[in-house]
Amino acid sequence: MDEPSLFPFGADAAWLLRYCRLPLHKGSGSVAGQDDLDHPTVRMVRKMRQSMGQAEPELAQRQFDAGFFLPVSGDCKVCLRCPSETGLSRNFGEGLTVTGDSSDGPFCLTCPRYYIDTVSESGEQPGWAIASPINQPATVTYGEPRPVATITAIINNFDFDFGNVCHTGDHGRSDTLRLEAAGSTVDFVWRRGRDQLRRLVDAGLASTASFVTFSFAAWAGASDAELTAFANNVSTLCCYVAGQHTGKPGADYILAEALIELKSLDDEGLLRCLFHRRSSCEPSEIETARFGSAVSLYDS
């Protein structure tokens, strides 16, 4: 399967997207600017191209064919492509946006700050660049504003072997672990493909993966910021609990990335997704939580 919106990695789409935490979103992208555009070397190259009749539109006026997804581990990746050279370089920038349609409705990715991880060589056509959010969370908004009903988060390297919630028709292990944190009920549920992901990590074929999601209901009057903060506090708590069970307290790698989804009241359609990457684990405002008795955490 060749996916043009993942260029130059379109031929690897099946491998890249199989266990991704957010599926591929395709649309039109733009950037407000990049930090090095006024560097003397950059200005010199731009003037040379202009003297040879190769004048290019300002970076803010460029439109890119764009696609982004959240891979099995690591940052969100935004693939940008244009017929000629991108005008981008491996540096920091601001104002990266991608708009388009998805199965959850029209979306808009807003990335206040980004970094270009890699870019096409001079003269290569089509031009392309791979960007990642940095220093600030990137947000995907779907459709019109609606009341938030549930929040779902995906975190890395937190797992359990036995749940404590039995569903009708369940056979064997339960896939749901329920806890109470700061008066709210939080459900941890195995992701689809969790068993195979666990085998890949155990075998050393993958360095990290997201095995579970956790979700909780929004409370009356809660703002997006409050709900997101609570989700971050729960994920930080997971870091410390995992540290207690693995002998690696506060290990940064246990909580490297989090994807937080806010869902609507009517059909639980997505409202917003927040990509949040932290460089360290900060103390959580949720100091304790009541887990079920059958808890076994992943030792990474």
PENORKA-V277431 format. One record per run of one state. SS is the DSSP state (A for helix, B for strand, O for the rest). FROM is the first residue (numbers start at 1). LEN is the number of residues. Records with the same first field share a line. If there is no record, write none. Layout:
# PENORKA-V277431
SS = FROM-LEN + FROM-LEN
This chain:
# PENORKA-V277431
O = 1-3 + 7-3 + 18-4 + 31-2 + 35-5 + 52-7 + 62-2 + 71-5 + 83-9 + 103-2 + 120-7 + 134-4 + 143-5 + 156-4 + 161-15 + 182-2 + 191-3 + 203-9 + 218-6 + 247-5 + 256-1 + 265-5 + 278-11 + 291-6 + 298-3
A = 4-3 + 10-8 + 40-12 + 59-3 + 194-9 + 224-23 + 252-4
B = 22-9 + 33-2 + 64-7 + 76-7 + 92-11 + 105-15 + 127-7 + 138-5 + 148-8 + 160-1 + 176-6 + 184-7 + 212-6 + 257-8 + 270-8 + 289-2 + 297-1
